[in-house]
Amino acid sequence: MIICVIFMPVVISNINTDDYLDQQQFYCSSSYWAAEAPCQLAQSFKPTLNVLTRVSLYGWRNESPTNNLIVSIRNVVNGRDLTSVIIDNSDISKFNSNWFDADFPDISVVPERTYYIVWTTTSGVIGNPFFWWCYAKGNPGDDLYSRGDMWLRCSCPGWLKQELSDFCFKTYGYNDEGSNLPPGKPLIDGRIYGKSGNEYDYSFVSIDSNGDNVLYSINWGDGTEEVLIGPYPSGLQVSVKHKWLEQGDYNINSKARDVYGAESDWASLEISMPKIYIHNPIILQLMRMLERFPFFEKILKQ
């Protein structure tokens, strides 16, 4: 069997459950960047858990700011907040760097998709006392956190990515199976008429509502062993080769399963390996249309 890849936030209530450390970058190279109006800071990351509960951040404040710090989570750096929390300036260490928690309402996230921790302030003007976020300066070939980057938006017109540098952060979460929806029934496509002994390509694609990676179970209907392939990204079309050794009619059956075990319904495609093999592409196309749209056959018989 040959497989060929061809290459598609919900806020949930806080739950009394243990969360787990997921992503982190804890090294600070004595480097700091200030969040002061209108300057905003961000760090991108890719979670592996499907619920994000909180983040821990390493930084400090100077003097006694009259404003507070807003910590947000976004799936687009310049997009809307998926969740956020206001951190009172008294909860942030003065002059000395320390870890502090941003415990926002839990949200459902898609594992392996990029999200952003964003720092903004509630008010203030340039020059006012502000908040500092510690970061690590990376060197070429030495990216301390390879699953994300540091982002800045200050006097520049938009966000600028600082490759190889990363703010100090930790993310926490857990896997919630109850919020996991099954993938859609696969779409199967390929030749519905062929010749026994010849190998043909058939494509399979399913979209998962949570964006999870999916696996495909395939039963070729000829008594051969059912196969399981994947996982593949949601919406990615996968092509698999198969041949039927005997003449006859067969059903290809397939279902999709996400990486958390939720399964779709079975999908089916009827095919035929007749005694007479049709070479004419026009007749093949007509037969394909009659197979998929049987009401055409009724019209032709009238």
N, C-alpha and C positions, 0 to 999 in steps of 0.2 A: 504494500500500500504506500502510495506517495502522497504527501500532504504539502500543499503549496499555499502560502499566505498571500492574498491579493491586496489587502487593505485598499462607528457613530460614538439649597440647604433648608433643611427643615429644622426649626427649633423644637426640641423635645423637652418634656418636663425633667427637672432634676430628679435623679433616682438615687436612693440610698444604696450605693454599691461602691466597691473598691475600684478606683481607677489605677491605671498603670502608666509608668513612664514610657513614652513612645519615641519621640525625637528629642535630640539635645545637641547643643554646642555650648560647652561650659568654659572654654578657654578665653581669657581676656589678655590681650597683649599690651596692657596699659594704654589702650586706645578708647576714646569716648566720642560720642556725637550727641549734640543737644537737640531736644525737641522743644522748640520755642516758636511762637507764632511768627510767620506762617509755615515754619519748617516741620515736615512730617518724616517719620522714619518707619521702615518696614523690614521684615525678614520673612523670606519665603521658606516653605517646608512641605514635605510630602508625608502625610500620616499613613500608618499601616493599620490603625484601628478605625472602626466606622462611627464611633461617637467621640467627639472632642469635648472634654470637661473643663479644662483650665490650662493656663500656661504659667510658668515661672520665668521671671526676667531678672537680669542682673544689672543694677544701675544705682544711681544716687541723685540727690537734689542739692542745689546750693541755696543758701539763705533760707527764706521762708516764702515760697511762692504764694501769690494770692489766687492762683488758679490750680486746677487739678489735672491729672493725667487720664486720658481716655485710651484704653487698650481695646482694639477691635480685631475681629477675624474677618477676612474677605477671601473670595475665590478669584477676584481680579484686583490687582493692586490699587487701581483708581476707581473701583466699583463701590457698590453699597456695602455696608456692614452686614454680615450674617448674624453676628452677635457682638456685644460689647459690654464693657463695665468701666465705671469711673473709679479710679484709684485716688483716694484722698491723699494729699501731699504729706500728711502726717504719717502715713503708712510706708513711706519711702525713706530710706536711710539718708541722713544729712551728711554730706561731704565724703562719706566712706561708702564704697560699693557694697551691696548686699543683695541677696535674692529676695524677691517679694512675689506674691501670687496675684494673678488676675483671674478670679474665679467668676466667670460669666455663665449665663444660662447655657446648658449643654446643647450641642447641635449635632445633627447627623452629617457626616462627611463621607466622601468617597475615597477609600484607600488608594494610594499612589497618585492621586490628583494633587496639583499644587494649590496651596493656600498661603495666606499672608497674615502675619502678626503686625498690626499697624499702631504706631504711637502718634497721638495728637494731643493738644491741650484744650481745655475748656474755654479759655479766653487768653487775653494778653497781647502784648506787642513786642516787637524785637527789642532786645536789651533787658527785658524783665527777667527775674530769676527763673530758671528753667530746670528741666529734668535731663539727665545724662544717661545714655544707654551704652554699656560697655561692648566692645567688639574685638574680634581677632583679625589681625591683618594676615592674609594668606600670601604665600609666595608661589611663583609659577611652578606647577607640578605638585603643589602642596595645598589643596583645597580642604580646609578643616571640616567643613560640612558640605558634602558633595550633592546633597539633595535639596539645596536651596541657596539663596544669595541675599546679600544685604542690599537694601534699596533706600534712596534718598530723594526727597522732594523739598527743595528750599527755594533759592532765588531762581532756579532753573524753571523753564516752562512746564516740565513734566517730571515724572519719576525717572531716575537714572539707576541702573543696576551696577553695583560694585562687585564685580566678579572676583572670586577668591577671598573676599572678606565676608565675615558673618557676625551678626550680633549674638550675644549670649542669651540662650533661651532653653526652656524645657517644655515639652507638651505632654499632656496626660489624657488618657481616655480609656475606652473599653470597647468590646464588640457586643453589640446589641442584636441578637438574632431576631427579636420581635419586630424590629424596624426593617428587616430585610425582605424585599419583594422578589418574587421569582422572575427570571428572564422571560421574554416573550417566546412564543412558539417559533421554532426555526423556520426560515424560508429556504426551501430546497429547490435548486434549479439545475437543469442539465438535460441531456437528450432523453426523450421518452420513447424513441424507437432506435434500435441499433441491431447489431449482429453479435450473436453469442461468440465468445472467444476474443472479442475486441475489447480494449480498455477505454473507458470513457471518464471524463471529468464531471464531478457533481459538486456544486457549491452549497455551503451552509452558512447562514448568518442569523444571529439573534441579538436583540437589544435588551439590555438589563436596565430596569428602572432605576436602580441604585448606581449604575455605572460599573458594577463589579465585572471582573473577568469571568468568562464563561467556558465551559467544557461541553462537548457534543458527544452524545451516545448515538451510534449509527448501526442500524440493522438493515442489511442489504436484501433481506427476504429470500435468500437462496440457500439457507442452511449454514452459511459460514458464520464464524464467531462474531458476535456483536463487538464493535470497537468503541473505545473512548479516547477522544483526542482533546488537546488543550492543556491548560487554559489559554484563551485568547482574549484580547480586549473586546468589550462590548461593541457591537456594530461592525466588527471586522469580518469580512467575507473570507471564508476558508475553503479551499478546493481540495477534494480528495479523489483519487483515481480508484476505479473498481472495474472488474469484468465478470460477466456471467458466463459460465462454461456450457450451460445448456439452454436450448430454446425454451421460450415460455414467457408468461407474464409475471411481473414481480412488483412488490411494494417496497420502496425505500422508506424506512421509518426512522425518525430522529427526534430527540428532545434535547433541550439545553439545560445545563445546571450551573449555577454560579459557584464561586469558590467557597461559599458558606453553606452549600448544600441545598438551596432552594431550587426546585425543578419546574420546568415548563410542562405543558401538555405535549403529547406526541404529535408530530407533523408527518405527513405522508405524501409520497409522489409515486404514482403508478407509471410503470415503464413496461415496454414489451421488446423481447428479442425474438421476432417472428422467423418463420422458415424462409420467407421471402424478404430479403433486405432491400429497402428502397433507397436508391442513390439520388433520385431527382430532388434537389433542394426545395423546389417549389411545392412538390407534393408533400415532402416532409413538413414544410412549414404549415401547409393546409391541415395536415393530420394533427399537428401540434395544436393548432387553433381549435379544431374540433374536439380534441381531448380536453382542453382547458375551458372551452366555452361551448358546452354541449347544445345550447339553444340555437347555435348556428346550424347544427345538423337537423334540428326540427324545421328550421326555415327552408333548408334545401329540399327537404322531403315534401313540402307543401306543393 
